[in-house]
């Protein structure tokens, strides 16, 4: 594991979310302590007027606007924030919040021989743990899954069928924060990523190719829309993510009006943000279902945002107790296969975040040691790694949601109720994971150890099951 991955994992940390929508002004004293020049996301009570812009310009430099959300971004001194929050036409304001993608482990996977299914797909009952083949008749056809992440590697066609990536809708957004200025579109950068986090996340939905062998995905015939909202270091800002979410919502309102749309966000940070929350509301109201990582802050840390927002389906991480038991444990083998009907075969990952009383942790998915394409540096473009993190568990659930939407594109409800209905289906059909001191190995040849104890505060309603949902 590189130090960069360790540091990013530490950033995916704590946060809180109440039943009331955050306005960004709930902790003015804390926010006012921010020093130096910062980017501030300002929510107005109505569409911005010339007078509003003139008044805000007294406090700093006006940057970009998100008109759909009545939001103006301002570069200003942190000490001026309380004054902006107090303006009569301002509903809320807060600093642009940092967001990161943060896998916990990067372990090389060398044994890619035989079989087309993997333990994580068996666990969510997408594939058959006894024999090769899918256990569900749905494959994601006709459903769009927008993956807001680092984009894709330039070599993505080596891993994914070209027709499964919606190049016509792919987009990249950059900027944000105080020093980077305006959030802007960056043409074609969505497929010039060198981080590869987004490529690994995409492989959990679509599967991937290695030479002449194809490995299954949760929704292998879904169509992925790559939206780059994180930079080459895997970090970004809530304002950039808001632009990405709003972009997908606008697609849903126009050219994709008759197509089901899911957003996956394998990213997070500790601070809530008014603009990000509004963008999520905007997308949910348009009929988009949003899935996000719960966070990697561990058994004593709390969920991050956007996963902690109430309207988002948040995903904790599980591992397989028989990991590393055999050389090919991660793929189908008659002596070592994950059984989705036996919850005792799974444990809550050590890093998976804790739900606090005012947060909402929904379900869990496979997130410990998930194999997929990943590179640790720019010269290493064809490697496959086990990665661990709620970044890995979220796309499994997003893929299951795609299967649900292929089965019933509206879930039997109107657009504004669709996200809530999807959450209700997932939580009601999930399998609770009991804490019975399941032991597992942490690496090849490692001794058996017991993970930290857990309850529903770390596992939500339990493991998602594709065939039941």
Backbone torsions as a table, in degrees:
resi	resn	phi	psi	omega
1	UNK	NA	133.0	178.3
2	UNK	-81.8	160.0	178.2
3	UNK	-62.9	-33.6	178.7
4	UNK	-57.9	-43.6	-179.8
5	UNK	-66.3	-37.7	179.1
6	UNK	-63.7	-45.4	-178.0
7	UNK	-64.5	-41.7	179.2
8	UNK	-66.1	-37.3	178.7
9	UNK	-62.1	-34.8	179.4
10	UNK	-69.9	-25.9	-177.9
11	UNK	-76.6	-32.2	178.6
12	UNK	-69.6	91.9	-165.5
13	UNK	-130.6	-130.3	-161.5
14	UNK	-95.9	162.6	177.5
15	UNK	-176.2	173.2	179.3
16	UNK	-138.0	152.2	177.1
17	UNK	-147.3	126.4	-179.9
18	UNK	-99.9	172.6	176.3
19	UNK	-63.3	-29.1	177.3
20	UNK	-78.4	143.2	177.9
21	UNK	-66.5	130.4	178.0
22	UNK	-69.0	143.0	179.0
23	UNK	-106.2	-5.2	-178.9
24	UNK	86.1	2.1	-178.5
25	UNK	-124.9	20.6	-175.0
26	UNK	-75.2	-23.2	-179.6
27	UNK	-129.4	67.4	-174.8
28	UNK	-61.9	-34.5	-179.1
29	UNK	-64.5	-43.2	179.6
30	UNK	-65.5	-44.1	-178.2
31	UNK	-66.9	-36.1	-177.5
32	UNK	-67.7	-19.0	-178.9
33	UNK	-75.1	-10.5	178.7
34	UNK	-61.6	125.9	-176.2
35	UNK	-99.9	161.5	175.7
36	UNK	76.0	-170.5	179.5
37	UNK	-83.3	130.1	-178.2
38	UNK	-133.4	161.8	170.1
39	UNK	-90.0	131.0	-178.3
40	UNK	-119.5	131.7	176.6
41	UNK	-95.2	117.9	-174.5
42	UNK	-112.1	120.6	176.2
43	UNK	-95.6	123.9	178.4
44	UNK	-94.2	157.5	179.6
45	UNK	-75.3	-18.0	178.8
46	UNK	-152.5	178.1	178.8
47	UNK	-56.3	138.3	-175.6
48	UNK	-62.0	138.1	175.1
49	UNK	-110.0	168.8	177.1
50	UNK	-60.5	-37.7	179.1
51	UNK	-65.4	-39.2	177.2
52	UNK	-60.6	-46.3	-178.7
53	UNK	-63.2	-41.5	179.2
54	UNK	-61.6	-42.8	-179.9
55	UNK	-66.3	-44.4	-180.0
56	UNK	-65.0	-32.5	-179.3
57	UNK	-65.0	-17.1	176.8
58	UNK	-68.5	-21.0	-174.7
59	UNK	-101.9	-11.4	-179.3
60	UNK	172.2	-161.7	-178.2
61	UNK	-97.4	124.2	177.4
62	UNK	-72.0	134.5	177.5
63	UNK	-109.9	-132.5	-174.8
64	UNK	-84.6	166.0	177.0
65	UNK	-121.8	149.7	167.5
66	UNK	-115.1	94.0	-171.0
67	UNK	-64.5	-32.9	179.8
68	UNK	-59.9	-25.4	-175.3
69	UNK	-109.4	1.3	-175.1
70	UNK	58.1	48.2	-175.1
71	UNK	-121.4	136.5	171.5
72	UNK	-123.4	136.6	176.5
73	UNK	-101.6	136.5	-175.3
74	UNK	-128.9	132.1	171.4
75	UNK	-91.3	121.6	-171.2
76	UNK	-157.2	170.6	174.1
77	UNK	-73.9	138.2	179.8
78	UNK	-58.9	-29.4	-179.1
79	UNK	-66.2	-17.9	-179.4
80	UNK	-86.8	-6.8	-173.4
81	UNK	-59.5	-45.9	179.3
82	UNK	-57.7	-35.3	179.7
83	UNK	-67.0	-39.3	177.8
84	UNK	-67.3	-40.6	178.9
85	UNK	-62.0	-27.0	-176.7
86	UNK	-87.4	-5.5	-179.6
87	UNK	-63.7	139.1	-173.0
88	UNK	-64.8	-23.4	-179.1
89	UNK	-95.9	4.0	-178.5
90	UNK	-100.5	125.7	177.3
91	UNK	-86.3	-25.6	179.8
92	UNK	-179.6	156.6	178.9
93	UNK	-155.5	143.0	177.1
94	UNK	-155.9	159.6	176.6
95	UNK	-62.7	146.6	172.7
96	UNK	-56.9	128.1	-173.1
97	UNK	-95.7	137.3	-179.4
98	UNK	-75.1	142.6	177.1
99	UNK	-130.1	146.3	-177.5
100	UNK	-140.8	152.0	167.6
101	UNK	-102.5	132.9	-168.9
102	UNK	-146.0	86.1	170.7
103	UNK	-67.7	149.4	-178.2
104	UNK	-87.1	-45.4	-177.1
105	UNK	-122.2	147.2	169.9
106	UNK	-132.4	97.4	-175.6
107	UNK	-116.6	125.9	-177.2
108	UNK	-61.3	137.6	176.5
109	UNK	-109.4	114.3	-172.6
110	UNK	-105.8	-22.5	-171.5
111	UNK	-98.6	86.7	178.1
112	UNK	-108.0	70.3	-178.4
113	UNK	-123.7	121.6	172.1
114	UNK	71.6	155.2	175.6
115	UNK	78.3	151.6	-178.7
116	UNK	-125.3	4.1	-178.9
117	UNK	-118.6	157.9	-178.1
118	UNK	-129.4	161.8	-173.3
119	UNK	-57.8	-36.5	-175.6
120	UNK	-68.2	-33.9	177.1
121	UNK	-74.7	-36.1	173.6
122	UNK	-61.1	-39.7	-175.7
123	UNK	-62.0	-38.7	-179.7
124	UNK	-92.2	8.9	175.0
125	UNK	62.4	37.2	170.3
126	UNK	-87.0	-36.4	176.8
127	UNK	-116.5	162.7	-175.4
128	UNK	-87.3	122.7	-176.3
129	UNK	-74.5	-12.6	178.3
130	UNK	-94.3	-41.8	-178.4
131	UNK	-134.9	156.0	177.8
132	UNK	-61.1	151.3	178.3
133	UNK	122.1	161.5	-178.4
134	UNK	-88.0	143.7	179.0
135	UNK	-92.1	-9.4	179.2
136	UNK	-114.6	147.8	-178.0
137	UNK	-84.7	-4.3	-178.6
138	UNK	-102.5	150.1	-175.9
139	UNK	-134.8	7.9	179.1
140	UNK	91.6	3.1	-178.3
141	UNK	-55.7	134.3	177.0
142	UNK	83.7	-3.0	-177.7
143	UNK	-107.2	137.8	176.4
144	UNK	-99.9	130.7	174.9
145	UNK	-116.2	109.3	177.7
146	UNK	-86.0	122.2	-179.6
147	UNK	-107.5	105.0	179.5
148	UNK	-88.3	108.2	-168.7
149	UNK	-160.7	-141.5	-179.0
150	UNK	-92.2	2.7	-174.1
151	UNK	87.9	-161.7	-178.2
152	UNK	-120.0	152.9	173.3
153	UNK	-62.8	151.5	175.7
154	UNK	-58.7	-23.2	-178.5
155	UNK	-94.0	22.5	-172.9
156	UNK	-59.6	-26.3	-179.8
157	UNK	-67.8	-16.4	174.1
158	UNK	-71.0	-22.6	-173.1
159	UNK	-108.3	-33.8	-172.7
160	UNK	-124.6	143.3	173.7
161	UNK	-60.3	135.9	-175.3
162	UNK	-58.5	-34.7	-177.4
163	UNK	-72.6	-10.0	179.4
164	UNK	-88.3	-8.2	179.0
165	UNK	-108.8	121.1	-177.9
166	UNK	-81.4	79.9	-177.7
167	UNK	-60.6	-31.1	-177.7
168	UNK	-67.8	-20.7	-179.9
169	UNK	-110.1	-9.0	-178.5
170	UNK	-60.3	145.4	-172.8
171	UNK	-150.6	156.6	175.2
172	UNK	-133.1	134.3	176.4
173	UNK	-123.4	136.7	178.9
174	UNK	-132.6	176.7	-178.4
175	UNK	95.1	-153.8	-177.6
176	UNK	92.8	170.6	-177.5
177	UNK	73.1	-174.3	-177.4
178	UNK	-83.9	-37.6	-174.8
179	UNK	-89.7	-24.3	-175.6
180	UNK	-84.0	-14.5	174.3
181	UNK	76.1	-142.3	-172.1
182	UNK	-61.0	144.4	167.8
183	UNK	-82.0	122.4	-174.1
184	UNK	-137.7	159.5	174.1
185	UNK	-73.8	145.4	179.3
186	UNK	-128.2	92.7	-172.4
187	UNK	-53.9	132.1	171.8
188	UNK	69.9	-1.9	179.6
189	UNK	-72.3	-12.2	-179.8
190	UNK	-61.5	-23.6	-179.5
191	UNK	-115.2	29.8	175.9
192	UNK	-125.5	28.2	-177.3
193	UNK	-71.0	143.5	172.8
194	UNK	-116.7	0.2	179.7
195	UNK	-82.9	-44.9	174.9
196	UNK	78.2	3.0	175.1
197	UNK	-59.0	-45.3	-179.6
198	UNK	-64.2	-32.2	178.0
199	UNK	-67.4	-44.0	178.1
200	UNK	-63.7	-43.0	178.7
201	UNK	-60.7	-43.7	179.4
202	UNK	-60.4	-35.6	-177.8
203	UNK	-65.5	-24.7	177.1
204	UNK	-71.5	-25.2	177.7
205	UNK	-86.4	-51.3	-172.9
206	UNK	-91.7	-17.1	-166.1
207	UNK	83.3	-171.7	-179.3
208	UNK	-156.3	164.1	178.8
209	UNK	-109.5	139.1	172.2
210	UNK	-130.9	105.2	-174.9
211	UNK	61.6	-123.9	179.8
212	UNK	-94.7	5.9	-177.3
213	UNK	-107.5	132.7	176.2
214	UNK	-105.2	131.5	177.0
215	UNK	-104.6	138.9	-170.8
216	UNK	-65.9	161.0	172.8
217	UNK	-129.5	168.7	179.8
218	UNK	-65.5	-35.9	179.9
219	UNK	-138.6	71.9	-168.7
220	UNK	-66.3	-18.0	178.3
221	UNK	-109.1	12.9	169.4
222	UNK	-69.4	165.2	176.8
223	UNK	-111.2	120.8	-176.4
224	UNK	-92.7	133.0	172.3
225	UNK	-105.4	104.4	177.5
226	UNK	-75.3	127.7	175.9
227	UNK	-127.1	110.3	-178.0
228	UNK	-81.4	114.4	177.8
229	UNK	-123.1	-4.1	178.2
230	UNK	-116.9	148.2	-177.0
231	UNK	-81.5	-172.4	-174.8
232	UNK	-68.5	-13.8	175.4
233	UNK	-92.4	0.0	-179.4
234	UNK	81.1	20.3	179.2
235	UNK	-126.1	162.7	-179.0
236	UNK	-169.8	-160.2	-174.4
237	UNK	-132.0	152.3	-178.6
238	UNK	-61.4	-30.9	178.4
239	UNK	-66.1	-36.9	177.5
240	UNK	-67.9	-41.1	177.6
241	UNK	-64.3	-39.1	177.6
242	UNK	-60.2	-39.1	177.6
243	UNK	-64.6	-40.6	178.5
244	UNK	-64.4	-43.4	179.4
245	UNK	-64.4	-44.4	179.7
246	UNK	-63.0	-38.3	177.8
247	UNK	-59.7	-46.2	179.6
248	UNK	-66.1	-39.9	177.9
249	UNK	-60.8	-40.2	178.7
250	UNK	-67.1	-35.6	173.4
251	UNK	-60.9	-43.2	179.8
252	UNK	-62.5	-33.2	-179.1
253	UNK	-78.2	-15.0	-174.3
254	UNK	-122.7	-97.2	-171.6
255	UNK	-68.3	-22.4	179.4
256	UNK	-108.6	24.3	-176.9
257	UNK	-58.5	-30.8	-177.5
258	UNK	-101.8	11.3	-179.0
259	UNK	-119.0	137.7	174.7
260	UNK	-66.8	142.8	-177.5
261	UNK	-134.3	132.2	175.7
262	UNK	-121.3	142.2	171.6
263	UNK	-111.1	133.0	171.1
264	UNK	-113.6	131.9	176.0
265	UNK	-128.1	100.3	176.3
266	UNK	-93.1	67.8	-175.0
267	UNK	-159.3	170.5	178.6
268	UNK	175.0	173.7	177.9
269	UNK	-164.2	172.5	-170.2
270	UNK	-83.3	-21.8	-173.4
271	UNK	-97.7	136.8	170.9
272	UNK	-77.2	156.5	-178.1
273	UNK	-142.5	131.7	-176.1
274	UNK	-63.6	-40.0	-177.9
275	UNK	-69.1	-44.4	178.8
276	UNK	-60.3	-44.7	179.6
277	UNK	-62.6	-42.4	178.8
278	UNK	-64.2	-39.2	178.0
279	UNK	-62.8	-40.2	177.9
280	UNK	-64.8	-43.4	176.5
281	UNK	-59.6	-42.7	-179.7
282	UNK	-59.8	-43.9	-180.0
283	UNK	-69.1	-43.7	179.5
284	UNK	-61.5	-41.8	178.8
285	UNK	-63.8	-25.1	178.0
286	UNK	-82.8	-6.4	179.5
287	UNK	101.1	9.5	177.9
288	UNK	-84.8	138.5	176.1
289	UNK	-102.1	131.6	-172.5
290	UNK	-116.6	129.2	178.0
291	UNK	-119.1	138.1	-179.3
292	UNK	-147.9	155.4	177.2
293	UNK	-64.7	144.7	176.3
294	UNK	-76.2	-28.5	-178.6
295	UNK	119.4	160.5	-173.0
296	UNK	-114.8	31.9	-173.6
297	UNK	-85.1	-0.8	171.9
298	UNK	83.8	-176.7	-172.0
299	UNK	-68.7	-10.8	177.9
300	UNK	-114.2	0.0	179.9
301	UNK	-109.0	163.8	-174.3
302	UNK	-107.2	168.2	-176.5
303	UNK	-61.4	152.8	175.8
304	UNK	-102.5	172.7	176.7
305	UNK	-103.7	145.0	13.9
306	UNK	-85.8	-2.7	-176.9
307	UNK	-57.8	-30.0	-176.2
308	UNK	-80.3	-8.8	176.9
309	UNK	-66.6	141.6	-173.3
310	UNK	-61.1	-35.4	-174.8
311	UNK	-84.9	1.5	178.9
312	UNK	-99.2	138.9	173.2
313	UNK	-80.7	109.0	-176.3
314	UNK	-93.3	145.2	-170.9
315	UNK	-128.9	122.0	172.1
316	UNK	-86.1	176.5	-176.3
317	UNK	-117.8	138.2	174.9
318	UNK	-118.7	156.3	171.9
319	UNK	-123.9	173.0	-175.5
320	UNK	-107.1	125.6	-172.9
321	UNK	-65.1	-20.5	-178.3
322	UNK	-98.2	19.1	177.1
323	UNK	-60.1	142.5	179.5
324	UNK	65.4	9.1	-178.5
325	UNK	-69.8	-36.2	176.7
326	UNK	-131.1	167.2	-176.8
327	UNK	-62.0	-38.2	-177.9
328	UNK	-107.1	35.0	-172.1
329	UNK	-59.1	-29.2	-172.6
330	UNK	-74.6	-17.6	-179.1
331	UNK	-117.2	171.9	-177.7
332	UNK	-59.3	127.3	172.9
333	UNK	-151.2	139.9	-172.9
334	UNK	-62.9	-23.6	-176.6
335	UNK	-92.3	-8.4	-175.1
336	UNK	-155.3	89.4	179.5
337	UNK	-132.8	142.4	-179.0
338	UNK	-75.7	128.6	-177.9
339	UNK	-104.1	112.6	-177.9
340	UNK	-69.1	-14.1	-179.5
341	UNK	-88.6	-3.3	-177.1
342	UNK	-119.0	92.5	-177.2
343	UNK	-63.6	-17.9	179.0
344	UNK	-69.6	-9.3	179.0
345	UNK	-83.2	-0.3	-173.4
346	UNK	-126.4	154.5	177.0
347	UNK	-135.0	155.6	175.1
348	UNK	-79.5	127.9	-176.3
349	UNK	-58.8	142.9	-178.5
350	UNK	-54.6	-36.8	-173.5
351	UNK	-84.5	-13.2	-171.7
352	UNK	-64.8	135.8	-169.9
353	UNK	-72.8	158.3	-179.3
354	UNK	-92.7	140.7	173.1
355	UNK	-85.1	131.5	174.2
356	UNK	-94.4	167.0	-173.9
357	UNK	-58.0	-32.4	-177.1
358	UNK	-99.4	19.5	176.8
359	UNK	-120.6	170.2	-173.1
360	UNK	-130.9	101.5	175.4
361	UNK	-99.7	121.5	-169.4
362	UNK	-93.1	-64.7	-173.2
363	UNK	-140.6	178.9	177.3
364	UNK	-128.7	154.6	177.4
365	UNK	-143.5	170.2	-179.9
366	UNK	-64.1	123.4	-178.4
367	UNK	-140.8	-5.9	178.1
368	UNK	-97.7	119.8	175.0
369	UNK	60.4	63.5	176.7
370	UNK	-101.6	127.0	-176.1
371	UNK	-84.3	140.4	175.2
372	UNK	-176.2	172.3	179.3
373	UNK	-68.1	133.6	-177.2
374	UNK	-161.9	147.2	176.5
375	UNK	-128.3	144.2	178.2
376	UNK	-95.1	-15.4	177.0
377	UNK	-155.2	169.5	-172.3
378	UNK	-68.3	-22.0	-179.8
379	UNK	-86.5	-6.0	-174.8
380	UNK	-111.0	86.3	-168.2
381	UNK	-107.3	-1.3	-176.8
382	UNK	-126.7	22.9	-177.0
383	UNK	-91.3	156.5	176.2
384	UNK	-124.5	137.3	-174.3
385	UNK	-134.4	151.9	162.7
386	UNK	-77.8	125.5	171.3
387	UNK	-118.5	149.0	177.4
388	UNK	-126.8	144.5	178.4
389	UNK	153.2	161.1	173.1
390	UNK	-67.4	-12.4	169.6
391	UNK	-60.1	-31.7	-178.8
392	UNK	-85.8	-32.0	-178.2
393	UNK	-74.1	-35.0	-177.0
394	UNK	-59.0	-47.6	-178.0
395	UNK	-65.9	-24.5	173.5
396	UNK	-62.6	-42.2	179.5
397	UNK	-71.4	-39.4	176.3
398	UNK	-59.3	-38.7	177.2
399	UNK	-65.6	-40.2	176.9
400	UNK	-63.7	-39.7	176.4
401	UNK	-61.3	-37.8	176.7
402	UNK	-61.0	-39.2	176.8
403	UNK	-64.4	-41.4	177.5
404	UNK	-60.2	-40.6	-177.4
405	UNK	-75.1	-29.2	173.2
406	UNK	-66.4	-38.9	178.4
407	UNK	-65.8	-41.7	-179.5
408	UNK	-150.2	100.5	-171.8
409	UNK	-60.8	-23.0	179.5
410	UNK	-108.9	-7.4	-174.0
411	UNK	57.4	18.5	176.2
412	UNK	79.3	11.7	-178.7
413	UNK	-135.8	169.4	177.7
414	UNK	-73.1	169.7	-175.7
415	UNK	-55.0	-45.6	-174.4
416	UNK	-69.5	-20.5	-179.0
417	UNK	-99.1	-1.2	-170.6
418	UNK	-68.3	-42.5	-179.6
419	UNK	-63.2	-43.3	178.2
420	UNK	-63.4	-37.6	178.6
421	UNK	-66.7	-42.2	177.9
422	UNK	-60.9	-43.4	177.9
423	UNK	-61.5	-42.3	-179.7
424	UNK	-63.5	-40.9	178.9
425	UNK	-64.9	-46.3	-178.1
426	UNK	-63.7	-45.5	-176.9
427	UNK	-70.5	-33.4	-178.0
428	UNK	-77.0	-20.3	-179.3
429	UNK	-106.2	-3.0	179.8
430	UNK	-69.5	153.9	-179.8
431	UNK	-101.8	116.5	178.1
432	UNK	-58.6	142.4	-179.4
433	UNK	-105.7	108.0	-176.0
434	UNK	-74.3	146.4	175.8
435	UNK	-90.5	95.2	-178.3
436	UNK	-123.0	32.9	175.7
437	UNK	60.1	40.8	176.6
438	UNK	-62.6	129.4	178.2
439	UNK	-97.1	150.5	177.7
440	UNK	-151.1	162.3	176.3
441	UNK	-90.8	146.8	-179.7
442	UNK	-99.2	-0.4	177.7
443	UNK	-176.1	171.8	179.7
444	UNK	-58.2	124.7	178.8
445	UNK	76.6	1.0	-179.2
446	UNK	-73.8	152.5	177.6
447	UNK	-71.7	161.8	176.3
448	UNK	-71.1	133.7	177.1
449	UNK	-134.0	160.9	-179.4
450	UNK	-103.6	127.5	178.1
451	UNK	-71.1	165.0	176.0
452	UNK	-57.1	149.4	-179.6
453	UNK	-67.0	163.3	-178.6
454	UNK	-151.7	165.6	169.9
455	UNK	-143.7	-163.4	-177.0
456	UNK	-64.5	-15.4	177.5
457	UNK	-70.0	-14.0	176.9
458	UNK	-118.5	-12.1	-177.1
459	UNK	-120.4	-0.7	-178.1
460	UNK	60.0	-140.0	179.3
461	UNK	-80.7	-8.3	177.3
462	UNK	118.8	-165.8	-175.5
463	UNK	-74.4	128.0	177.6
464	UNK	-66.7	147.3	178.8
465	UNK	-129.5	113.7	-172.9
466	UNK	-64.0	-40.0	-175.5
467	UNK	-70.5	-27.9	178.9
468	UNK	-82.9	-33.6	-179.1
469	UNK	-73.3	NA	NA
